């Protein structure tokens, strides 16, 4: 295989991995009334500006510590890099206006926590098993 074919193959594989990683779903505990939320609501909840969704459902955000789903969620829903996101929360903690969201090493741990914690809201890759929780439609 020549170098050009190898580069094309690597690019195609990388492109597929990035495309599938972009499929992130927002999940909530089944006790949350909402079935949908606006992207502004999601941004506000995950940046500590609000603690409820548009319908009044009280929620508490949980995050992944790192990984593709984390980076994609922050970019697409929060509009911040991981460093900028952490800075926002550190500022809230320092001023006594909030506490850092719980964060987990794995997507399955996020699902388990959200499933067992009333009001919890998080995110996982679309392909991650999440039948114990409710998926929010984002408008």
C-alpha positions as CSV (number, residue, x, y, z in Angstrom):
1,X,0.0,0.0,0.0
2,X,1.5,3.4,-0.9
3,X,1.6,6.3,1.4
4,X,-1.3,8.2,-0.2
5,X,-3.6,5.2,0.2
6,X,-2.5,4.8,3.8
7,X,-3.2,8.5,4.5
8,X,-6.6,8.3,2.9
9,X,-7.5,5.2,4.9
10,X,-6.3,6.8,8.2
11,X,-8.3,9.9,7.4
12,X,-11.5,7.9,6.7
13,X,-11.1,5.9,9.9
14,X,-10.5,9.1,11.9
15,X,-13.5,10.8,10.2
16,X,-15.8,7.9,11.2
17,X,-14.6,7.9,14.8
18,X,-15.2,11.7,15.1
19,X,-18.6,11.5,13.5
20,X,-19.7,8.7,15.8
21,X,-18.3,10.6,18.9
22,X,-20.4,13.6,18.0
23,X,-23.6,11.7,18.8
24,X,-24.0,12.6,22.4
25,X,-27.3,12.3,24.2
26,X,-28.4,14.3,27.3
27,X,-29.9,11.9,29.9
28,X,-32.0,12.6,33.0
29,X,-33.3,10.6,35.9
30,X,-36.7,9.1,35.1
31,X,-38.3,11.2,37.8
32,X,-37.6,14.5,35.9
33,X,-40.9,15.7,34.2
34,X,-39.2,17.2,31.2
35,X,-39.0,15.3,27.9
36,X,-37.2,18.1,26.1
37,X,-35.1,21.1,26.8
38,X,-33.7,24.0,24.9
39,X,-29.9,24.2,24.2
40,X,-29.9,27.4,26.3
41,X,-31.4,25.5,29.3
42,X,-28.7,22.8,28.9
43,X,-25.9,25.4,28.7
44,X,-27.3,27.3,31.7
45,X,-27.6,24.2,33.9
46,X,-24.1,22.9,33.0
47,X,-22.5,26.3,33.7
48,X,-24.3,26.8,37.0
49,X,-26.5,29.7,35.9
50,X,-29.7,27.7,36.5
51,X,-30.8,24.7,38.5
52,X,-34.0,23.9,36.5
53,X,-35.1,23.3,33.0
54,X,-37.6,25.5,31.1
55,X,-40.6,23.4,32.5
56,X,-39.4,24.0,36.1
57,X,-37.9,20.5,36.6
58,X,-35.1,20.9,39.1
59,X,-31.9,19.2,37.9
60,X,-28.3,18.7,39.1
61,X,-25.6,18.2,36.5
62,X,-23.1,15.4,36.4
63,X,-20.2,15.1,33.9
64,X,-17.6,12.9,32.6
65,X,-14.0,13.6,33.6
66,X,-12.7,13.4,30.1
67,X,-13.0,11.6,26.8
68,X,-14.6,12.2,23.4
69,X,-18.2,12.4,24.6
70,X,-17.1,15.0,27.2
71,X,-15.3,17.1,24.7
72,X,-18.1,16.9,22.2
73,X,-20.7,17.8,24.8
74,X,-18.8,20.8,26.0
75,X,-18.2,22.0,22.5
76,X,-21.7,21.5,21.2
77,X,-23.9,22.2,24.2
78,X,-21.9,24.4,26.5
79,X,-19.7,26.2,24.0
80,X,-16.5,25.9,26.1
81,X,-13.4,23.9,26.2
82,X,-12.7,21.6,29.2
83,X,-10.3,24.2,30.7
84,X,-12.8,27.1,30.3
85,X,-15.6,24.9,31.7
86,X,-13.6,24.0,34.8
87,X,-12.6,27.7,35.3
88,X,-16.3,28.7,35.3
89,X,-17.0,26.1,38.0
90,X,-13.9,27.0,40.1
91,X,-15.1,30.6,40.1
92,X,-18.5,29.6,41.4
93,X,-16.9,27.4,44.1
94,X,-14.5,30.1,45.1
95,X,-17.3,32.7,45.5
96,X,-19.5,30.3,47.4
97,X,-22.1,30.3,44.6
98,X,-21.9,26.6,43.7
99,X,-20.2,23.2,44.1
100,X,-18.4,21.4,41.3
101,X,-20.6,18.9,39.6
102,X,-19.9,15.2,40.3
103,X,-17.8,13.8,37.6
104,X,-17.1,10.2,36.6
105,X,-14.5,8.2,34.7
106,X,-16.9,6.2,32.6
107,X,-20.1,6.7,30.7
108,X,-21.6,3.6,32.5
109,X,-20.9,5.3,35.8
110,X,-22.8,8.4,34.6
111,X,-25.8,6.3,33.6
112,X,-25.8,4.5,36.9
113,X,-25.6,7.7,38.9
114,X,-28.3,9.5,36.9
115,X,-30.5,6.5,37.1
116,X,-30.3,6.3,40.9
117,X,-30.2,10.1,41.7
118,X,-33.4,12.1,41.6
119,X,-33.0,15.2,39.4
120,X,-29.6,14.2,38.0
121,X,-28.8,15.2,34.4
122,X,-25.8,14.1,32.4
123,X,-24.6,13.0,29.0
124,X,-23.2,10.0,27.3
125,X,-22.4,8.8,23.8
126,X,-25.5,7.7,21.9
127,X,-24.2,4.1,21.7
128,X,-23.8,3.8,25.4
129,X,-26.4,1.6,27.1
130,X,-28.8,4.0,28.8
131,X,-32.2,2.3,29.1
132,X,-32.4,3.0,32.9
133,X,-32.6,6.8,32.2
134,X,-34.7,9.2,30.1
135,X,-33.2,10.9,27.1
136,X,-34.0,14.6,26.6
137,X,-34.8,15.9,23.2
138,X,-32.8,19.1,22.7
139,X,-34.5,21.9,20.8
